[in-house]
Amino acid sequence: MERSSVLWKLFMPFALLCLALALAGCGRKGDPVPDYSRDAFSFTDLAAEAAADGVITFSGRVSGAAQNMEYMVLEIQAVDGELCEGCPFLPQEQQRIDSRDAWESESGSSFSFVHRPVFPGYAWRWRLVGHNLYSGLADVTSPMQTVFMDSLSVSMPATGE
């Protein structure tokens, strides 16, 4: 009898601790959300330069987990009239660029590639969409920018997309 009493005294605090943890939890309500910040990347230092022959050179950097970018897609729209800040961005062309083909160095943080637009214009609105190596993570979209034929690059606000 005394043995069961000793076991009961040892078991009771453990059972009460488990019960308290089960009832209290961590205080957060809802499903747990994983932290993907270490797998995220973003575009920085984006630039575009149009040459007289109509070829546009795009360059920039990827900050964060650049090694997780599988490929990027250039979306481009020719400007056939006046530029307007509130106009929606409607890409006419898309070009897929594998990240390993665009990296300028082995470190894989800066990139450069060329594109010859199909639609003529004196300016083109463009943005990049980076696709993550992990399918569960969302695409990363750069702000919309504009490049002019005279090689003057100007950023446009991201409104109206």
N, CA, C and O of each residue as an XYZ file, in Angstrom:
644
protein
N       0.801     -1.187      0.000
C       0.000      0.000      0.000
C       0.848      1.257      0.000
O       0.527      2.250     -0.652
N       1.906      1.190      0.725
C       2.753      2.364      0.827
C       3.426      2.673     -0.521
O       3.682      3.834     -0.842
N       3.702      1.646     -1.285
C       4.340      1.844     -2.588
C       3.403      2.604     -3.536
O       3.856      3.508     -4.238
N       2.142      2.271     -3.574
C       1.191      2.972     -4.430
C       0.999      4.414     -3.972
O       0.748      5.294     -4.795
N       1.111      4.659     -2.697
C       1.009      6.016     -2.182
C       2.184      6.876     -2.653
O       2.002      8.046     -2.990
N       3.376      6.304     -2.675
C       4.564      7.025     -3.148
C       4.448      7.304     -4.648
O       4.765      8.403     -5.105
N       3.994      6.312     -5.408
C       3.811      6.510     -6.847
C       2.753      7.579     -7.117
O       2.907      8.405     -8.016
N       1.681      7.551     -6.329
C       0.623      8.556     -6.492
C       1.155      9.960     -6.215
O       0.796     10.901     -6.922
N       2.002     10.115     -5.204
C       2.580     11.423     -4.863
C       3.529     11.911     -5.957
O       3.642     13.117     -6.178
N       4.204     11.004     -6.636
C       5.085     11.388     -7.739
C       4.291     11.693     -9.008
O       4.636     12.601     -9.765
N       3.242     10.937     -9.227
C       2.451     11.097    -10.438
C       1.555     12.331    -10.407
O       1.354     12.970    -11.440
N       1.024     12.669     -9.256
C       0.068     13.763     -9.125
C       0.643     15.116     -9.565
O      -0.030     15.799    -10.338
N       1.836     15.557     -9.134
C       2.365     16.849     -9.616
C       2.598     16.851    -11.126
O       2.361     17.853    -11.802
N       3.066     15.714    -11.641
C       3.288     15.615    -13.084
C       1.966     15.742    -13.846
O       1.898     16.444    -14.854
N       0.935     15.078    -13.376
C      -0.377     15.146    -14.011
C      -0.954     16.554    -13.929
O      -1.559     17.029    -14.890
N      -0.775     17.230    -12.790
C      -1.269     18.604    -12.652
C      -0.508     19.566    -13.571
O      -1.105     20.489    -14.126
N       0.789     19.360    -13.732
C       1.593     20.196    -14.632
C       1.132     20.022    -16.080
O       0.979     21.001    -16.810
N       0.915     18.782    -16.487
C       0.432     18.518    -17.851
C      -0.948     19.133    -18.077
O      -1.214     19.702    -19.135
N      -1.800     19.018    -17.103
C      -3.138     19.599    -17.205
C      -3.068     21.123    -17.306
O      -3.791     21.728    -18.098
N      -2.201     21.739    -16.506
C      -2.060     23.200    -16.545
C      -1.526     23.662    -17.901
O      -1.998     24.661    -18.443
N      -0.552     22.946    -18.448
C      -0.014     23.307    -19.762
C      -1.058     23.120    -20.864
O      -1.145     23.932    -21.786
N      -1.829     22.074    -20.770
C      -2.851     21.820    -21.788
C      -3.938     22.890    -21.758
O      -4.437     23.301    -22.805
N      -4.297     23.333    -20.577
C      -5.349     24.337    -20.475
C      -4.839     25.735    -20.815
O      -5.555     26.521    -21.435
N      -3.617     26.045    -20.418
C      -3.094     27.393    -20.622
C      -2.591     27.593    -22.042
O      -2.849     28.645    -22.627
N      -1.891     26.639    -22.615
C      -1.318     26.791    -23.942
C      -0.286     27.901    -23.963
O       0.301     28.232    -22.933
N      -0.067     28.473    -25.133
C       0.922     29.543    -25.243
C       0.266     30.926    -25.238
O       0.966     31.939    -25.227
N      -1.045     30.979    -25.246
C      -1.733     32.256    -25.242
C      -2.139     32.717    -26.626
O      -2.957     33.629    -26.746
N      -1.596     32.121    -27.673
C      -1.939     32.503    -29.039
C      -3.160     31.714    -29.477
O      -3.243     30.507    -29.250
N      -4.095     32.391    -30.098
C      -5.286     31.720    -30.592
C      -5.130     31.474    -32.082
O      -4.620     32.335    -32.799
N      -5.551     30.340    -32.550
C      -5.478     30.013    -33.960
C      -4.352     29.041    -34.249
O      -3.617     28.614    -33.358
N      -4.241     28.704    -35.528
C      -3.224     27.758    -35.962
C      -1.841     28.393    -35.893
O      -1.712     29.608    -36.040
N      -0.810     27.590    -35.673
C       0.547     28.142    -35.669
C       0.943     28.605    -37.075
O       0.549     27.995    -38.069
N       1.711     29.669    -37.146
C       2.158     30.225    -38.416
C       3.684     30.160    -38.459
O       4.350     30.751    -37.609
N       4.242     29.450    -39.439
C       5.703     29.349    -39.505
C       6.335     30.677    -39.916
O       5.698     31.501    -40.571
N       7.579     30.872    -39.531
C       8.328     32.081    -39.863
C       9.154     31.812    -41.121
O      10.147     31.086    -41.083
N       8.726     32.409    -42.237
C       9.424     32.216    -43.508
C      10.379     33.360    -43.824
O      10.902     33.424    -44.937
N      10.619     34.251    -42.891
C      11.428     35.432    -43.178
C      12.849     35.076    -43.621
O      13.447     35.818    -44.399
N      13.391     33.980    -43.152
C      14.755     33.627    -43.556
C      14.806     33.054    -44.969
O      15.886     32.961    -45.553
N      13.655     32.666    -45.531
C      13.588     32.143    -46.894
C      13.125     33.192    -47.896
O      13.014     32.897    -49.086
N      12.853     34.410    -47.438
C      12.307     35.463    -48.306
C      13.424     36.248    -48.987
O      14.542     36.329    -48.477
N      13.110     36.820    -50.134
C      14.028     37.700    -50.851
C      13.245     38.878    -51.394
O      12.015     38.848    -51.439
N      13.958     39.917    -51.807
C      13.305     41.087    -52.394
C      14.240     41.712    -53.421
O      15.449     41.479    -53.401
N      13.664     42.510    -54.320
C      14.438     43.197    -55.347
C      14.880     44.558    -54.831
O      14.102     45.258    -54.183
N      16.128     44.941    -55.113
C      16.644     46.261    -54.762
C      17.494     46.782    -55.921
O      17.908     46.020    -56.793
N      17.740     48.067    -55.915
C      18.621     48.719    -56.894
C      18.265     48.367    -58.342
O      19.154     48.116    -59.156
N      16.985     48.349    -58.659
C      16.562     48.018    -60.019
C      16.839     49.185    -60.961
O      16.661     50.350    -60.604
N      17.278     48.847    -62.169
C      17.557     49.869    -63.173
C      17.327     49.266    -64.555
O      17.425     48.053    -64.745
N      17.021     50.130    -65.508
C      16.857     49.720    -66.896
C      17.416     50.824    -67.773
O      17.266     52.011    -67.481
N      18.062     50.412    -68.851
C      18.639     51.377    -69.780
C      18.329     50.932    -71.203
O      18.662     49.817    -71.604
N      17.690     51.818    -71.961
C      17.335     51.516    -73.350
C      18.414     52.042    -74.276
O      18.847     53.189    -74.157
N      18.843     51.196    -75.199
C      19.847     51.590    -76.189
C      19.146     52.080    -77.455
O      17.948     51.861    -77.635
N      19.889     52.734    -78.314
C      19.327     53.295    -79.539
C      18.772     52.220    -80.465
O      17.859     52.495    -81.244
N      19.303     50.999    -80.396
C      18.814     49.925    -81.264
C      17.568     49.232    -80.714
O      17.095     48.262    -81.306
N      17.029     49.715    -79.585
C      15.786     49.185    -79.031
C      15.969     48.101    -77.982
O      14.984     47.606    -77.434
N      17.198     47.723    -77.694
C      17.453     46.713    -76.670
C      17.482     47.390    -75.304
O      18.077     48.455    -75.144
N      16.834     46.762    -74.317
C      16.818     47.295    -72.954
C      17.627     46.371    -72.060
O      17.416     45.159    -72.058
N      18.555     46.944    -71.298
C      19.344     46.187    -70.331
C      18.761     46.417    -68.947
O      18.656     47.555    -68.490
N      18.387     45.344    -68.290
C      17.829     45.392    -66.938
C      18.876     44.891    -65.960
O      19.591     43.930    -66.242
N      18.964     45.541    -64.814
C      19.913     45.107    -63.789
C      19.334     45.397    -62.416
O      18.382     46.165    -62.276
N      19.916     44.779    -61.417
C      19.464     44.984    -60.050
C      20.127     44.010    -59.108
O      21.060     43.294    -59.472
N      19.625     43.997    -57.888
C      20.141     43.101    -56.849
C      18.969     42.392    -56.181
O      17.842     42.886    -56.160
N      19.269     41.241    -55.648
C      18.296     40.496    -54.858
C      18.847     40.426    -53.445
O      19.938     39.901    -53.223
N      18.094     40.956    -52.490
C      18.539     40.912    -51.097
C      17.781     39.816    -50.367
O      16.716     39.382    -50.806
N      18.331     39.382    -49.273
C      17.727     38.294    -48.510
C      18.227     36.961    -49.016
O      19.405     36.824    -49.347
N      17.353     35.981    -49.081
C      17.711     34.622    -49.496
C      17.689     34.512    -51.021
O      16.812     33.862    -51.591
N      18.659     35.152    -51.673
C      18.720     35.193    -53.137
C      18.818     33.796    -53.739
O      18.341     33.570    -54.852
N      19.422     32.866    -53.028
C      19.567     31.503    -53.548
C      18.227     30.790    -53.679
O      18.149     29.749    -54.331
N      17.177     31.328    -53.075
C      15.852     30.715    -53.155
C      15.047     31.172    -54.364
O      13.949     30.665    -54.593
N      15.572     32.127    -55.148
C      14.851     32.568    -56.340
C      15.152     31.594    -57.476
O      16.289     31.491    -57.937
N      14.124     30.889    -57.915
C      14.292     29.906    -58.981
C      14.377     30.597    -60.344
O      15.261     30.295    -61.146
N      13.459     31.518    -60.595
C      13.471     32.293    -61.837
C      12.686     33.568    -61.615
O      11.949     33.701    -60.638
N      12.855     34.514    -62.546
C      12.082     35.747    -62.500
C      11.414     35.945    -63.854
O      11.867     35.430    -64.877
N      10.334     36.699    -63.829
C       9.589     36.996    -65.052
C       9.567     38.509    -65.226
O       9.138     39.242    -64.335
N      10.035     38.964    -66.384
C       9.956     40.377    -66.746
C       8.593     40.594    -67.385
O       8.243     39.921    -68.355
N       7.827     41.526    -66.846
C       6.552     41.928    -67.437
C       6.741     43.344    -67.955
O       7.199     44.224    -67.226
N       6.385     43.563    -69.225
C       6.673     44.860    -69.850
C       5.473     45.312    -70.684
O       4.783     44.503    -71.306
N       5.247     46.623    -70.677
C       4.138     47.229    -71.416
C       4.669     48.459    -72.148
O       5.279     49.337    -71.538
N       4.433     48.516    -73.455
C       4.827     49.685    -74.232
C       3.874     50.836    -73.939
O       2.665     50.637    -73.818
N       4.421     52.027    -73.828
C       3.602     53.227    -73.622
C       3.331     53.813    -74.997
O       4.254     54.212    -75.706
N       2.040     53.861    -75.372
C       1.685     54.358    -76.699
C       1.054     55.747    -76.654
O       0.700     56.303    -77.694
N       0.918     56.292    -75.486
C       0.360     57.634    -75.339
C       1.081     58.327    -74.203
O       2.277     58.125    -73.995
N       0.352     59.138    -73.476
C       0.962     59.811    -72.330
C       1.003     58.883    -71.131
O       0.132     58.029    -70.964
N       2.013     59.055    -70.304
C       2.106     58.309    -69.049
C       1.092     58.872    -68.065
O       0.926     60.087    -67.956
N       0.426     57.996    -67.362
C      -0.470     58.466    -66.314
C      -0.224     57.642    -65.054
O      -0.019     56.430    -65.115
N      -0.248     58.320    -63.923
C       0.075     57.659    -62.661
C      -0.969     56.639    -62.252
O      -0.612     55.612    -61.676
N      -2.230     56.875    -62.521
C      -3.285     55.985    -62.064
C      -3.653     54.881    -63.036
O      -4.513     54.055    -62.730
N      -3.023     54.848    -64.199
C      -3.366     53.841    -65.199
C      -2.947     52.457    -64.729
O      -1.886     52.298    -64.127
N      -3.773     51.458    -65.000
C      -3.395     50.102    -64.595
C      -2.229     49.587    -65.431
O      -2.053     49.966    -66.589
N      -1.450     48.723    -64.821
C      -0.327     48.093    -65.510
C      -0.839     46.834    -66.189
O      -1.253     45.885    -65.523
N      -0.809     46.828    -67.523
C      -1.291     45.697    -68.315
C      -0.152     45.190    -69.187
O       0.037     45.678    -70.301
N       0.610     44.212    -68.693
C       1.778     43.751    -69.451
C       1.387     43.144    -70.792
O       0.459     42.340    -70.883
N       2.116     43.548    -71.832
C       1.904     43.017    -73.174
C       2.860     41.870    -73.469
O       2.570     41.015    -74.306
N       3.986     41.852    -72.791
C       5.001     40.835    -73.006
C       5.478     40.296    -71.668
O       5.442     40.988    -70.650
N       5.924     39.050    -71.692
C       6.547     38.445    -70.530
C       7.755     37.649    -70.993
O       7.706     36.979    -72.025
N       8.832     37.723    -70.235
C      10.031     36.957    -70.534
C      10.488     36.282    -69.250
O      10.675     36.936    -68.225
N      10.664     34.978    -69.315
C      11.157     34.222    -68.160
C      12.680     34.210    -68.204
O      13.281     33.927    -69.240
N      13.289     34.520    -67.073
C      14.742     34.540    -66.954
C      15.122     33.605    -65.817
O      14.770     33.857    -64.664
N      15.839     32.525    -66.127
C      16.332     31.650    -65.070
C      17.389     32.400    -64.287
O      18.261     33.046    -64.866
N      17.310     32.315    -62.974
C      18.212     33.107    -62.135
C      19.669     32.752    -62.378
O      20.522     33.637    -62.328
N      19.983     31.496    -62.640
C      21.394     31.124    -62.856
C      21.951     31.740    -64.137
O      23.165     31.904    -64.264
N      21.075     32.086    -65.094
C      21.524     32.727    -66.329
C      21.723     34.231    -66.162
O      22.446     34.848    -66.944
N      21.092     34.822    -65.155
C      21.137     36.275    -64.987
C      22.160     36.734    -63.951
O      22.553     37.900    -63.955
N      22.601     35.832    -63.059
C      23.533     36.254    -62.009
C      24.834     36.745    -62.609
O      25.367     36.146    -63.543
N      25.338     37.838    -62.067
C      26.600     38.406    -62.533
C      27.800     37.793    -61.819
O      28.930     37.907    -62.293
N      27.560     37.145    -60.683
C      28.664     36.548    -59.934
C      28.190     35.247    -59.291
O      26.999     34.938    -59.286
N      29.131     34.503    -58.757
C      28.805     33.238    -58.101
C      27.966     33.445    -56.844
O      27.198     32.563    -56.461
N      28.106     34.608    -56.197
C      27.361     34.855    -54.962
C      25.861     34.936    -55.231
O      25.061     34.679    -54.332
N      25.473     35.285    -56.445
C      24.067     35.310    -56.803
C      23.269     36.394    -56.130
O      22.166     36.135    -55.647
N      23.794     37.606    -56.082
C      23.010     38.690    -55.488
C      22.722     39.802    -56.488
O      21.740     40.524    -56.318
N      23.532     39.964    -57.513
C      23.257     40.982    -58.535
C      23.019     40.286    -59.876
O      23.614     39.250    -60.172
N      22.132     40.886    -60.679
C      21.770     40.273    -61.949
C      21.737     41.313    -63.053
O      21.671     42.515    -62.798
N      21.783     40.830    -64.280
C      21.699     41.674    -65.464
C      21.247     40.803    -66.635
O      21.702     39.670    -66.787
N      20.345     41.344    -67.464
C      19.903     40.641    -68.660
C      19.379     41.667    -69.651
O      19.085     42.803    -69.278
N      19.262     41.268    -70.916
C      18.775     42.169    -71.965
C      17.456     41.634    -72.519
O      17.172     40.437    -72.470
N      16.663     42.565    -73.045
C      15.374     42.232    -73.644
C      15.113     43.205    -74.784
O      15.344     44.406    -74.647
N      14.631     42.687    -75.910
C      14.220     43.530    -77.027
C      12.699     43.473    -77.100
O      12.133     42.451    -77.486
N      12.032     44.573    -76.730
C      10.564     44.572    -76.742
C      10.002     44.342    -78.138
O      10.545     44.835    -79.126
N       8.915     43.594    -78.208
C       8.237     43.331    -79.474
C       7.441     44.554    -79.901
O       7.419     44.909    -81.079
N       6.779     45.205    -78.926
C       5.963     46.364    -79.226
C       6.819     47.626    -79.153
O       7.492     47.855    -78.148
N       6.802     48.453    -80.211
C       7.607     49.672    -80.189
C       6.997     50.727    -79.269
O       5.796     50.717    -78.997
N       7.826     51.612    -78.809
C       7.350     52.701    -77.973
C       8.491     53.642    -77.636
O       9.659     53.320    -77.850
N       8.147     54.803    -77.109
C       9.187     55.724    -76.662
C       9.506     55.476    -75.197
O      10.491     55.989    -74.665
N       8.643     54.668    -74.542
C       8.852     54.310    -73.138
C       8.184     52.966    -72.885
O       7.263     52.573    -73.600
N       8.659     52.270    -71.860
C       8.082     50.997    -71.467
C       7.926     50.964    -69.959
O       8.834     51.350    -69.223
N       6.779     50.505    -69.504
C       6.558     50.275    -68.074
C       6.910     48.814    -67.821
O       6.596     47.947    -68.637
N       7.556     48.541    -66.700
C       8.001     47.176    -66.442
C       8.067     46.875    -64.948
O       8.090     47.773    -64.107
N       8.095     45.596    -64.657
C       8.322     45.114    -63.293
C       8.835     43.678    -63.396
O       8.715     43.027    -64.434
N       9.406     43.207    -62.292
C       9.906     41.836    -62.202
C       9.087     41.062    -61.177
O       8.677     41.610    -60.153
N       8.857     39.801    -61.457
C       8.182     38.909    -60.523
C       9.139     37.751    -60.252
O       9.460     36.982    -61.158
N       9.590     37.630    -59.010
C      10.501     36.558    -58.626
C       9.734     35.371    -58.082
O       8.891     35.522    -57.199
N      10.025     34.188    -58.606
C       9.365     32.961    -58.169
C      10.297     32.204    -57.234
O      11.454     31.942    -57.566
N       9.778     31.858    -56.065
C      10.569     31.192    -55.044
C      10.772     29.726    -55.393
O       9.915     29.091    -56.008
N      11.905     29.210    -54.994
C      12.220     27.805    -55.181
C      11.214     26.919    -54.455
O      10.916     25.811    -54.901
N      10.688     27.419    -53.323
C       9.707     26.686    -52.539
C       8.309     27.095    -52.980
O       7.945     28.266    -52.871
N       7.529     26.154    -53.472
C       6.228     26.474    -54.051
C       5.236     27.026    -53.032
O       4.270     27.683    -53.420
N       5.445     26.780    -51.755
C       4.528     27.279    -50.738
C       4.701     28.747    -50.425
O       3.850     29.334    -49.757
N       5.784     29.362    -50.891
C       6.036     30.776    -50.622
C       5.548     31.635    -51.782
O       5.643     31.237    -52.943
N       5.034     32.794    -51.465
C       4.448     33.684    -52.475
C       5.513     34.279    -53.394
O       6.686     34.378    -53.035
N       5.070     34.673    -54.594
C       5.946     35.372    -55.531
C       6.289     36.749    -54.983
O       5.536     37.320    -54.194
N       7.434     37.277    -55.409
C       7.876     38.614    -55.001
C       7.793     39.512    -56.226
O       8.427     39.240    -57.245
N       7.013     40.580    -56.127
C       6.828     41.492    -57.257
C       7.514     42.815    -56.956
O       7.329     43.396    -55.886
N       8.306     43.283    -57.910
C       9.001     44.559    -57.749
C       8.027     45.706    -58.026
O       6.973     45.497    -58.626
N       8.377     46.908    -57.592
C       7.550     48.062    -57.963
C       7.619     48.287    -59.479
O       8.628     47.989    -60.117
N       6.546     48.807    -60.031
C       6.522     49.124    -61.454
C       7.447     50.308    -61.726
O       7.485     51.265    -60.953
N       8.190     50.237    -62.826
C       9.099     51.310    -63.203
C       8.925     51.610    -64.685
O       8.277     50.857    -65.411
N       9.505     52.707    -65.117
C       9.422     53.111    -66.518
C      10.807     53.400    -67.037
O      11.619     54.031    -66.360
N      11.078     52.932    -68.253
C      12.338     53.244    -68.925
C      11.981     53.954    -70.232
O      11.070     53.542    -70.950
N      12.717     55.030    -70.523
C      12.477     55.819    -71.721
C      13.526     55.508    -72.771
O      14.637     55.086    -72.447
N      13.175     55.715    -74.014
C      14.077     55.427    -75.127
C      15.371     56.219    -75.040
O      16.412     55.746    -75.497
N      15.328     57.418    -74.461
C      16.539     58.229    -74.382
C      17.415     57.830    -73.189
O      18.265     58.610    -72.759
N      17.213     56.606    -72.646
C      17.999     56.018    -71.557
C      17.774     56.689    -70.213
O      18.532     56.435    -69.277
N      16.769     57.527    -70.084
C      16.459     58.148    -68.805
C      15.496     57.230    -68.066
O      14.382     57.006    -68.539
N      15.898     56.696    -66.922
C      15.059     55.779    -66.171
C      14.346     56.518    -65.050
O      14.969     57.244    -64.275
N      13.032     56.324    -64.972
C      12.219     57.003    -63.978
C      11.332     55.978    -63.296
O      10.767     55.115    -63.968
N      11.195     56.048    -61.973
C      10.288     55.164    -61.244
C       8.884     55.735    -61.288
O       8.693     56.950    -61.234
N       7.923     54.870    -61.384
C       6.521     55.260    -61.344
C       5.919     54.710    -60.065
O       6.361     53.666    -59.587
N       4.944     55.367    -59.505
C       4.295     54.831    -58.314
C       3.604     53.509    -58.593
O       3.191     53.239    -59.721
N       3.481     52.702    -57.578
C       2.900     51.363    -57.737
C       1.381     51.374    -57.641
O       0.782     50.305    -57.526
N       0.743     52.514    -57.683
C      -0.711     52.578    -57.598
C      -1.318     52.171    -58.928
O      -0.695     52.307    -59.981
N      -2.533     51.674    -58.863
C      -3.274     51.335    -60.076
C      -2.890     50.025    -60.693
O      -3.212     49.789    -61.857
N      -2.207     49.145    -59.961
C      -1.803     47.864    -60.544
C      -2.881     46.836    -60.361
O      -2.723     45.692    -60.787
